[in-house]
Amino acid sequence: STAYALRVRGDSMIEDHICDGDIVIIEPAATVNDGEISVAMLDDDSVTLKRIYREGKRVRLQPANSTMKPIYSNNVRLRGRVISIMRQT
């Protein structure tokens, strides 16, 4: 499968040095390891970039921003993992 790029919107991953406007390169994957920064589609079809942790039957989507709370879901569709970050200066 072919890697693809997404532009980051928002500051939820700022403490992992992923900033608003950055481009992340995504390797498509239906499963990822706990702690990997991943693209996930939520129940409402919104897409988010977070660290993924499995906790029993649910998944915790953990932002890297101490001002934000994690998202918990029983139905997350993983779309891939971040393999590179590009920033325009």
Biopython code that builds the backbone (N, CA, C, O; Angstrom):
import numpy as np
from Bio.PDB.StructureBuilder import StructureBuilder

atoms = [
    (1, "SER", "N", (0.836, -1.192, 0.000)),
    (1, "SER", "CA", (0.000, 0.000, 0.000)),
    (1, "SER", "C", (0.877, 1.250, 0.000)),
    (1, "SER", "O", (2.021, 1.221, 0.453)),
    (2, "THR", "N", (0.339, 2.315, -0.500)),
    (2, "THR", "CA", (1.097, 3.536, -0.727)),
    (2, "THR", "C", (0.898, 4.533, 0.411)),
    (2, "THR", "O", (-0.220, 4.756, 0.876)),
    (3, "ALA", "N", (1.997, 5.121, 0.845)),
    (3, "ALA", "CA", (1.926, 6.167, 1.872)),
    (3, "ALA", "C", (1.215, 7.392, 1.298)),
    (3, "ALA", "O", (1.204, 7.608, 0.086)),
    (4, "TYR", "N", (0.624, 8.187, 2.187)),
    (4, "TYR", "CA", (-0.048, 9.404, 1.765)),
    (4, "TYR", "C", (0.219, 10.502, 2.781)),
    (4, "TYR", "O", (0.701, 10.240, 3.883)),
    (5, "ALA", "N", (-0.100, 11.737, 2.397)),
    (5, "ALA", "CA", (0.182, 12.899, 3.245)),
    (5, "ALA", "C", (-1.118, 13.536, 3.719)),
    (5, "ALA", "O", (-2.115, 13.562, 2.997)),
    (6, "LEU", "N", (-1.087, 14.049, 4.945)),
    (6, "LEU", "CA", (-2.198, 14.815, 5.504)),
    (6, "LEU", "C", (-1.649, 16.077, 6.152)),
    (6, "LEU", "O", (-0.568, 16.068, 6.740)),
    (7, "ARG", "N", (-2.404, 17.161, 6.039)),
    (7, "ARG", "CA", (-2.028, 18.401, 6.727)),
    (7, "ARG", "C", (-2.684, 18.414, 8.105)),
    (7, "ARG", "O", (-3.879, 18.153, 8.240)),
    (8, "VAL", "N", (-1.891, 18.721, 9.115)),
    (8, "VAL", "CA", (-2.372, 18.745, 10.495)),
    (8, "VAL", "C", (-3.149, 20.034, 10.744)),
    (8, "VAL", "O", (-2.714, 21.122, 10.368)),
    (9, "ARG", "N", (-4.308, 19.889, 11.387)),
    (9, "ARG", "CA", (-5.083, 21.048, 11.836)),
    (9, "ARG", "C", (-5.227, 20.944, 13.341)),
    (9, "ARG", "O", (-5.695, 19.928, 13.855)),
    (10, "GLY", "N", (-4.832, 21.979, 14.042)),
    (10, "GLY", "CA", (-4.982, 22.001, 15.492)),
    (10, "GLY", "C", (-3.682, 21.702, 16.219)),
    (10, "GLY", "O", (-2.654, 21.411, 15.608)),
    (11, "ASP", "N", (-3.759, 21.783, 17.542)),
    (11, "ASP", "CA", (-2.570, 21.667, 18.394)),
    (11, "ASP", "C", (-2.613, 20.458, 19.319)),
    (11, "ASP", "O", (-1.931, 20.453, 20.344)),
    (12, "SER", "N", (-3.393, 19.435, 18.987)),
    (12, "SER", "CA", (-3.540, 18.307, 19.913)),
    (12, "SER", "C", (-2.272, 17.479, 20.057)),
    (12, "SER", "O", (-2.147, 16.719, 21.016)),
    (13, "MET", "N", (-1.318, 17.609, 19.119)),
    (13, "MET", "CA", (-0.097, 16.800, 19.180)),
    (13, "MET", "C", (1.148, 17.666, 19.360)),
    (13, "MET", "O", (2.259, 17.234, 19.050)),
    (14, "ILE", "N", (0.964, 18.877, 19.855)),
    (14, "ILE", "CA", (2.045, 19.864, 19.952)),
    (14, "ILE", "C", (3.211, 19.382, 20.815)),
    (14, "ILE", "O", (4.362, 19.708, 20.525)),
    (15, "GLU", "N", (2.937, 18.617, 21.864)),
    (15, "GLU", "CA", (4.015, 18.153, 22.743)),
    (15, "GLU", "C", (4.815, 17.004, 22.124)),
    (15, "GLU", "O", (5.849, 16.604, 22.660)),
    (16, "ASP", "N", (4.335, 16.473, 20.994)),
    (16, "ASP", "CA", (5.115, 15.530, 20.183)),
    (16, "ASP", "C", (5.734, 16.252, 18.990)),
    (16, "ASP", "O", (6.190, 15.615, 18.041)),
    (17, "HIS", "N", (5.747, 17.578, 19.041)),
    (17, "HIS", "CA", (6.359, 18.418, 18.007)),
    (17, "HIS", "C", (5.661, 18.271, 16.659)),
    (17, "HIS", "O", (6.294, 18.380, 15.609)),
    (18, "ILE", "N", (4.360, 18.025, 16.696)),
    (18, "ILE", "CA", (3.539, 18.025, 15.489)),
    (18, "ILE", "C", (2.610, 19.223, 15.621)),
    (18, "ILE", "O", (1.735, 19.258, 16.486)),
    (19, "CYS", "N", (2.816, 20.207, 14.744)),
    (19, "CYS", "CA", (2.154, 21.503, 14.892)),
    (19, "CYS", "C", (1.092, 21.719, 13.822)),
    (19, "CYS", "O", (1.097, 21.063, 12.780)),
    (20, "ASP", "N", (0.185, 22.645, 14.097)),
    (20, "ASP", "CA", (-0.825, 23.056, 13.135)),
    (20, "ASP", "C", (-0.141, 23.449, 11.832)),
    (20, "ASP", "O", (0.787, 24.258, 11.843)),
    (21, "GLY", "N", (-0.583, 22.895, 10.719)),
    (21, "GLY", "CA", (-0.004, 23.207, 9.417)),
    (21, "GLY", "C", (1.072, 22.240, 8.958)),
    (21, "GLY", "O", (1.425, 22.236, 7.779)),
    (22, "ASP", "N", (1.605, 21.416, 9.860)),
    (22, "ASP", "CA", (2.597, 20.415, 9.457)),
    (22, "ASP", "C", (1.957, 19.409, 8.504)),
    (22, "ASP", "O", (0.738, 19.242, 8.481)),
    (23, "ILE", "N", (2.793, 18.752, 7.730)),
    (23, "ILE", "CA", (2.368, 17.647, 6.875)),
    (23, "ILE", "C", (2.881, 16.363, 7.515)),
    (23, "ILE", "O", (4.071, 16.250, 7.809)),
    (24, "VAL", "N", (1.994, 15.396, 7.732)),
    (24, "VAL", "CA", (2.424, 14.095, 8.238)),
    (24, "VAL", "C", (2.292, 13.081, 7.109)),
    (24, "VAL", "O", (1.320, 13.089, 6.355)),
    (25, "ILE", "N", (3.292, 12.209, 7.010)),
    (25, "ILE", "CA", (3.266, 11.123, 6.037)),
    (25, "ILE", "C", (2.747, 9.888, 6.765)),
    (25, "ILE", "O", (3.262, 9.505, 7.815)),
    (26, "ILE", "N", (1.726, 9.279, 6.193)),
    (26, "ILE", "CA", (1.019, 8.163, 6.820)),
    (26, "ILE", "C", (1.273, 6.883, 6.032)),
    (26, "ILE", "O", (1.123, 6.844, 4.811)),
    (27, "GLU", "N", (1.658, 5.842, 6.755)),
    (27, "GLU", "CA", (1.745, 4.506, 6.180)),
    (27, "GLU", "C", (0.422, 3.807, 6.482)),
    (27, "GLU", "O", (0.096, 3.597, 7.650)),
    (28, "PRO", "N", (-0.346, 3.444, 5.453)),
    (28, "PRO", "CA", (-1.632, 2.793, 5.715)),
    (28, "PRO", "C", (-1.459, 1.537, 6.560)),
    (28, "PRO", "O", (-0.554, 0.737, 6.322)),
    (29, "ALA", "N", (-2.330, 1.372, 7.546)),
    (29, "ALA", "CA", (-2.294, 0.197, 8.416)),
    (29, "ALA", "C", (-3.629, 0.099, 9.138)),
    (29, "ALA", "O", (-4.146, 1.100, 9.634)),
    (30, "ALA", "N", (-4.184, -1.098, 9.196)),
    (30, "ALA", "CA", (-5.444, -1.311, 9.910)),
    (30, "ALA", "C", (-5.207, -1.558, 11.394)),
    (30, "ALA", "O", (-6.130, -1.436, 12.199)),
    (31, "THR", "N", (-3.971, -1.907, 11.761)),
    (31, "THR", "CA", (-3.612, -2.086, 13.166)),
    (31, "THR", "C", (-2.299, -1.369, 13.419)),
    (31, "THR", "O", (-1.457, -1.261, 12.527)),
    (32, "VAL", "N", (-2.129, -0.883, 14.635)),
    (32, "VAL", "CA", (-0.893, -0.203, 15.029)),
    (32, "VAL", "C", (-0.526, -0.673, 16.430)),
    (32, "VAL", "O", (-1.353, -1.242, 17.142)),
    (33, "ASN", "N", (0.707, -0.433, 16.814)),
    (33, "ASN", "CA", (1.159, -0.776, 18.159)),
    (33, "ASN", "C", (0.716, 0.294, 19.148)),
    (33, "ASN", "O", (0.606, 1.467, 18.791)),
    (34, "ASP", "N", (0.462, -0.107, 20.391)),
    (34, "ASP", "CA", (0.134, 0.859, 21.433)),
    (34, "ASP", "C", (1.204, 1.942, 21.495)),
    (34, "ASP", "O", (2.400, 1.653, 21.477)),
    (35, "GLY", "N", (0.762, 3.181, 21.568)),
    (35, "GLY", "CA", (1.676, 4.302, 21.683)),
    (35, "GLY", "C", (2.072, 4.919, 20.361)),
    (35, "GLY", "O", (2.671, 5.995, 20.343)),
    (36, "GLU", "N", (1.754, 4.266, 19.248)),
    (36, "GLU", "CA", (2.101, 4.848, 17.953)),
    (36, "GLU", "C", (1.161, 6.004, 17.631)),
    (36, "GLU", "O", (-0.022, 5.976, 17.973)),
    (37, "ILE", "N", (1.708, 7.021, 16.965)),
    (37, "ILE", "CA", (0.891, 8.138, 16.497)),
    (37, "ILE", "C", (0.200, 7.678, 15.226)),
    (37, "ILE", "O", (0.845, 7.275, 14.257)),
    (38, "SER", "N", (-1.122, 7.745, 15.249)),
    (38, "SER", "CA", (-1.907, 7.131, 14.191)),
    (38, "SER", "C", (-3.046, 8.035, 13.754)),
    (38, "SER", "O", (-3.473, 8.929, 14.484)),
    (39, "VAL", "N", (-3.524, 7.780, 12.546)),
    (39, "VAL", "CA", (-4.727, 8.421, 12.036)),
    (39, "VAL", "C", (-5.895, 7.495, 12.338)),
    (39, "VAL", "O", (-5.868, 6.314, 11.992)),
    (40, "ALA", "N", (-6.918, 8.038, 12.984)),
    (40, "ALA", "CA", (-8.091, 7.243, 13.343)),
    (40, "ALA", "C", (-9.355, 7.954, 12.891)),
    (40, "ALA", "O", (-9.459, 9.177, 12.980)),
    (41, "MET", "N", (-10.316, 7.174, 12.405)),
    (41, "MET", "CA", (-11.626, 7.692, 12.048)),
    (41, "MET", "C", (-12.590, 7.326, 13.172)),
    (41, "MET", "O", (-12.655, 6.175, 13.604)),
    (42, "LEU", "N", (-13.335, 8.321, 13.635)),
    (42, "LEU", "CA", (-14.250, 8.132, 14.759)),
    (42, "LEU", "C", (-15.663, 7.827, 14.270)),
    (42, "LEU", "O", (-15.935, 7.829, 13.070)),
    (43, "ASP", "N", (-16.557, 7.566, 15.224)),
    (43, "ASP", "CA", (-17.943, 7.206, 14.900)),
    (43, "ASP", "C", (-18.633, 8.242, 14.014)),
    (43, "ASP", "O", (-19.444, 7.889, 13.159)),
    (44, "ASP", "N", (-18.312, 9.514, 14.218)),
    (44, "ASP", "CA", (-18.967, 10.578, 13.446)),
    (44, "ASP", "C", (-18.249, 10.864, 12.127)),
    (44, "ASP", "O", (-18.515, 11.877, 11.481)),
    (45, "ASP", "N", (-17.334, 9.967, 11.727)),
    (45, "ASP", "CA", (-16.536, 10.069, 10.497)),
    (45, "ASP", "C", (-15.503, 11.190, 10.538)),
    (45, "ASP", "O", (-14.882, 11.493, 9.519)),
    (46, "SER", "N", (-15.312, 11.809, 11.704)),
    (46, "SER", "CA", (-14.212, 12.760, 11.823)),
    (46, "SER", "C", (-12.902, 11.977, 11.900)),
    (46, "SER", "O", (-12.875, 10.819, 12.318)),
    (47, "VAL", "N", (-11.826, 12.630, 11.492)),
    (47, "VAL", "CA", (-10.505, 12.000, 11.478)),
    (47, "VAL", "C", (-9.626, 12.733, 12.476)),
    (47, "VAL", "O", (-9.653, 13.961, 12.554)),
    (48, "THR", "N", (-8.846, 11.975, 13.240)),
    (48, "THR", "CA", (-7.983, 12.579, 14.249)),
    (48, "THR", "C", (-6.615, 11.924, 14.233)),
    (48, "THR", "O", (-6.466, 10.775, 13.817)),
    (49, "LEU", "N", (-5.631, 12.659, 14.687)),
    (49, "LEU", "CA", (-4.254, 12.179, 14.801)),
    (49, "LEU", "C", (-3.918, 12.126, 16.288)),
    (49, "LEU", "O", (-3.861, 13.164, 16.948)),
    (50, "LYS", "N", (-3.696, 10.933, 16.814)),
    (50, "LYS", "CA", (-3.428, 10.768, 18.244)),
    (50, "LYS", "C", (-2.552, 9.539, 18.463)),
    (50, "LYS", "O", (-2.354, 8.732, 17.555)),
    (51, "ARG", "N", (-2.024, 9.410, 19.695)),
    (51, "ARG", "CA", (-1.387, 8.154, 20.100)),
    (51, "ARG", "C", (-2.492, 7.179, 20.488)),
    (51, "ARG", "O", (-3.447, 7.546, 21.172)),
    (52, "ILE", "N", (-2.350, 5.941, 20.046)),
    (52, "ILE", "CA", (-3.387, 4.928, 20.230)),
    (52, "ILE", "C", (-2.983, 3.971, 21.344)),
    (52, "ILE", "O", (-1.855, 3.479, 21.387)),
    (53, "TYR", "N", (-3.933, 3.718, 22.247)),
    (53, "TYR", "CA", (-3.720, 2.730, 23.315)),
    (53, "TYR", "C", (-4.975, 1.878, 23.444)),
    (53, "TYR", "O", (-6.078, 2.413, 23.563)),
    (54, "ARG", "N", (-4.818, 0.568, 23.422)),
    (54, "ARG", "CA", (-5.950, -0.338, 23.642)),
    (54, "ARG", "C", (-6.131, -0.541, 25.145)),
    (54, "ARG", "O", (-5.172, -0.821, 25.864)),
    (55, "GLU", "N", (-7.362, -0.397, 25.606)),
    (55, "GLU", "CA", (-7.693, -0.577, 27.026)),
    (55, "GLU", "C", (-8.935, -1.458, 27.097)),
    (55, "GLU", "O", (-10.061, -0.960, 27.099)),
    (56, "GLY", "N", (-8.720, -2.763, 27.157)),
    (56, "GLY", "CA", (-9.847, -3.688, 27.129)),
    (56, "GLY", "C", (-10.511, -3.642, 25.765)),
    (56, "GLY", "O", (-9.857, -3.806, 24.735)),
    (57, "LYS", "N", (-11.833, -3.415, 25.772)),
    (57, "LYS", "CA", (-12.577, -3.382, 24.508)),
    (57, "LYS", "C", (-12.604, -1.998, 23.880)),
    (57, "LYS", "O", (-13.103, -1.833, 22.767)),
    (58, "ARG", "N", (-12.079, -1.016, 24.571)),
    (58, "ARG", "CA", (-12.103, 0.333, 24.009)),
    (58, "ARG", "C", (-10.691, 0.778, 23.648)),
    (58, "ARG", "O", (-9.701, 0.142, 24.011)),
    (59, "VAL", "N", (-10.633, 1.885, 22.925)),
    (59, "VAL", "CA", (-9.363, 2.475, 22.508)),
    (59, "VAL", "C", (-9.287, 3.879, 23.096)),
    (59, "VAL", "O", (-10.259, 4.633, 23.069)),
    (60, "ARG", "N", (-8.112, 4.214, 23.629)),
    (60, "ARG", "CA", (-7.862, 5.585, 24.106)),
    (60, "ARG", "C", (-7.038, 6.296, 23.049)),
    (60, "ARG", "O", (-5.966, 5.831, 22.663)),
    (61, "LEU", "N", (-7.545, 7.420, 22.587)),
    (61, "LEU", "CA", (-6.838, 8.281, 21.642)),
    (61, "LEU", "C", (-6.252, 9.417, 22.464)),
    (61, "LEU", "O", (-6.973, 10.304, 22.920)),
    (62, "GLN", "N", (-4.946, 9.384, 22.648)),
    (62, "GLN", "CA", (-4.282, 10.273, 23.598)),
    (62, "GLN", "C", (-3.634, 11.448, 22.881)),
    (62, "GLN", "O", (-2.713, 11.251, 22.089)),
    (63, "PRO", "N", (-4.100, 12.679, 23.146)),
    (63, "PRO", "CA", (-3.429, 13.844, 22.574)),
    (63, "PRO", "C", (-2.086, 14.087, 23.258)),
    (63, "PRO", "O", (-1.866, 13.660, 24.391)),
    (64, "ALA", "N", (-1.206, 14.770, 22.560)),
    (64, "ALA", "CA", (0.074, 15.185, 23.146)),
    (64, "ALA", "C", (-0.028, 16.677, 23.448)),
    (64, "ALA", "O", (0.760, 17.489, 22.963)),
    (65, "ASN", "N", (-1.021, 17.007, 24.263)),
    (65, "ASN", "CA", (-1.262, 18.383, 24.670)),
    (65, "ASN", "C", (-1.911, 18.304, 26.048)),
    (65, "ASN", "O", (-3.041, 17.836, 26.185)),
    (66, "SER", "N", (-1.194, 18.762, 27.057)),
    (66, "SER", "CA", (-1.650, 18.595, 28.442)),
    (66, "SER", "C", (-2.941, 19.352, 28.745)),
    (66, "SER", "O", (-3.548, 19.130, 29.792)),
    (67, "THR", "N", (-3.375, 20.248, 27.843)),
    (67, "THR", "CA", (-4.631, 20.965, 28.062)),
    (67, "THR", "C", (-5.831, 20.209, 27.495)),
    (67, "THR", "O", (-6.970, 20.644, 27.668)),
    (68, "MET", "N", (-5.591, 19.083, 26.821)),
    (68, "MET", "CA", (-6.674, 18.328, 26.175)),
    (68, "MET", "C", (-6.849, 16.965, 26.819)),
    (68, "MET", "O", (-5.893, 16.359, 27.304)),
    (69, "LYS", "N", (-8.090, 16.495, 26.815)),
    (69, "LYS", "CA", (-8.408, 15.183, 27.386)),
    (69, "LYS", "C", (-8.368, 14.114, 26.298)),
    (69, "LYS", "O", (-8.583, 14.409, 25.122)),
    (70, "PRO", "N", (-8.092, 12.873, 26.695)),
    (70, "PRO", "CA", (-8.133, 11.790, 25.708)),
    (70, "PRO", "C", (-9.561, 11.535, 25.226)),
    (70, "PRO", "O", (-10.538, 11.903, 25.878)),
    (71, "ILE", "N", (-9.645, 10.901, 24.074)),
    (71, "ILE", "CA", (-10.919, 10.453, 23.512)),
    (71, "ILE", "C", (-10.978, 8.947, 23.722)),
    (71, "ILE", "O", (-10.004, 8.243, 23.450)),
    (72, "TYR", "N", (-12.111, 8.448, 24.202)),
    (72, "TYR", "CA", (-12.307, 7.005, 24.371)),
    (72, "TYR", "C", (-13.376, 6.553, 23.390)),
    (72, "TYR", "O", (-14.401, 7.215, 23.229)),
    (73, "SER", "N", (-13.136, 5.425, 22.735)),
    (73, "SER", "CA", (-14.109, 4.923, 21.771)),
    (73, "SER", "C", (-14.069, 3.407, 21.715)),
    (73, "SER", "O", (-13.020, 2.788, 21.888)),
    (74, "ASN", "N", (-15.227, 2.826, 21.470)),
    (74, "ASN", "CA", (-15.315, 1.389, 21.237)),
    (74, "ASN", "C", (-15.281, 1.066, 19.753)),
    (74, "ASN", "O", (-15.230, -0.103, 19.371)),
    (75, "ASN", "N", (-15.309, 2.087, 18.920)),
    (75, "ASN", "CA", (-15.405, 1.861, 17.481)),
    (75, "ASN", "C", (-14.505, 2.838, 16.739)),
    (75, "ASN", "O", (-14.978, 3.830, 16.183)),
    (76, "VAL", "N", (-13.221, 2.558, 16.733)),
    (76, "VAL", "CA", (-12.244, 3.390, 16.027)),
    (76, "VAL", "C", (-11.766, 2.621, 14.808)),
    (76, "VAL", "O", (-11.433, 1.440, 14.900)),
    (77, "ARG", "N", (-11.735, 3.293, 13.671)),
    (77, "ARG", "CA", (-11.191, 2.678, 12.458)),
    (77, "ARG", "C", (-9.824, 3.291, 12.198)),
    (77, "ARG", "O", (-9.719, 4.462, 11.834)),
    (78, "LEU", "N", (-8.792, 2.505, 12.384)),
    (78, "LEU", "CA", (-7.434, 3.001, 12.183)),
    (78, "LEU", "C", (-7.129, 3.053, 10.698)),
    (78, "LEU", "O", (-7.467, 2.141, 9.944)),
    (79, "ARG", "N", (-6.481, 4.144, 10.290)),
    (79, "ARG", "CA", (-6.169, 4.364, 8.879)),
    (79, "ARG", "C", (-4.675, 4.311, 8.588)),
    (79, "ARG", "O", (-4.273, 4.230, 7.427)),
    (80, "GLY", "N", (-3.848, 4.355, 9.634)),
    (80, "GLY", "CA", (-2.411, 4.287, 9.394)),
    (80, "GLY", "C", (-1.618, 4.935, 10.501)),
    (80, "GLY", "O", (-2.171, 5.528, 11.427)),
    (81, "ARG", "N", (-0.285, 4.807, 10.383)),
    (81, "ARG", "CA", (0.636, 5.347, 11.389)),
    (81, "ARG", "C", (1.499, 6.432, 10.752)),
    (81, "ARG", "O", (1.793, 6.397, 9.557)),
    (82, "VAL", "N", (1.896, 7.393, 11.580)),
    (82, "VAL", "CA", (2.784, 8.461, 11.111)),
    (82, "VAL", "C", (4.189, 7.894, 10.953)),
    (82, "VAL", "O", (4.731, 7.287, 11.877)),
    (83, "ILE", "N", (4.777, 8.097, 9.769)),
    (83, "ILE", "CA", (6.154, 7.657, 9.538)),
    (83, "ILE", "C", (7.101, 8.834, 9.324)),
    (83, "ILE", "O", (8.320, 8.668, 9.364)),
    (84, "SER", "N", (6.541, 10.027, 9.096)),
    (84, "SER", "CA", (7.389, 11.200, 8.894)),
    (84, "SER", "C", (6.564, 12.466, 9.103)),
    (84, "SER", "O", (5.345, 12.470, 8.928)),
    (85, "ILE", "N", (7.253, 13.536, 9.479)),
    (85, "ILE", "CA", (6.616, 14.842, 9.675)),
    (85, "ILE", "C", (7.401, 15.863, 8.865)),
    (85, "ILE", "O", (8.631, 15.892, 8.914)),
    (86, "MET", "N", (6.691, 16.699, 8.121)),
    (86, "MET", "CA", (7.345, 17.757, 7.345)),
    (86, "MET", "C", (6.771, 19.099, 7.776)),
    (86, "MET", "O", (5.563, 19.242, 7.971)),
    (87, "ARG", "N", (7.649, 20.070, 7.921)),
    (87, "ARG", "CA", (7.231, 21.407, 8.329)),
    (87, "ARG", "C", (7.788, 22.415, 7.336)),
    (87, "ARG", "O", (8.979, 22.398, 7.022)),
    (88, "GLN", "N", (6.930, 23.282, 6.849)),
    (88, "GLN", "CA", (7.393, 24.352, 5.971)),
    (88, "GLN", "C", (7.849, 25.516, 6.833)),
    (88, "GLN", "O", (7.155, 25.922, 7.764)),
    (89, "THR", "N", (9.020, 26.051, 6.515)),
    (89, "THR", "CA", (9.548, 27.161, 7.311)),
    (89, "THR", "C", (9.524, 28.447, 6.530)),
    (89, "THR", "O", (9.932, 29.489, 7.043)),
]
sb = StructureBuilder()
sb.init_structure("model")
sb.init_model(0)
sb.init_chain("A")
sb.init_seg("    ")
for serial, (resi, resn, name, xyz) in enumerate(atoms, 1):
    if name == "N":
        sb.init_residue(resn, " ", resi, " ")
    sb.init_atom(name, np.array(xyz, "f"), 0.0, 1.0, " ", f" {name:<3s}", serial, name[0])
structure = sb.get_structure()
